[in-house]
C-alpha cells in the first residue's frame, strides 16, 4: 500500500469550522480530522451493513454511559440528602 498526498481547497468559513471541530474532537490537526471523516465515509460506502452495526454499537455505548452517569448522580443526591437529614437531626 502506498501513501498518496491529497490537497484540498476549502472556503475560509468551512476551514474555520473544520479547525474548530478538530480541536473539539481532540485531533492533532485538521488533516487527522479529514482522514477520520474519509475513513468513516469509505466504510459507509464500502460496507453499509458493517457501518450501521458500528454506529449502533456506538449509540448503545453512549446511551449506557449516559444512563449510568444519571444513575450515579441520582444516588449521590440521595446520599447527600440522607447526610443533610442526619446533620439536621443532631
HUMO-V123006 format. One line per field, one symbol per residue. psi: psi as a letter, one per 40 degrees, with the letter a starting at -180 (. if undefined). burial: I if it has 24 or more other ideal C-beta (glycine too) atoms within 12 Angstrom, else O. A space follows every 50 residues. Layout:
psi->???
burial->???
//
This chain:
psi->hiihhhhhhiidddddddddddddefidadddddddddddddddddgddd ddddddddddddddddddddddddddddddddddddddd.
burial->OOOOOOOOOOOOOOOOOIOOOOOOOOOOOOOOIIOOOOOOOOOOOOOOOO OOOOOOOOOOOOOOOOOOOOOOOOOOOOOOOOOOOOOOOO
//
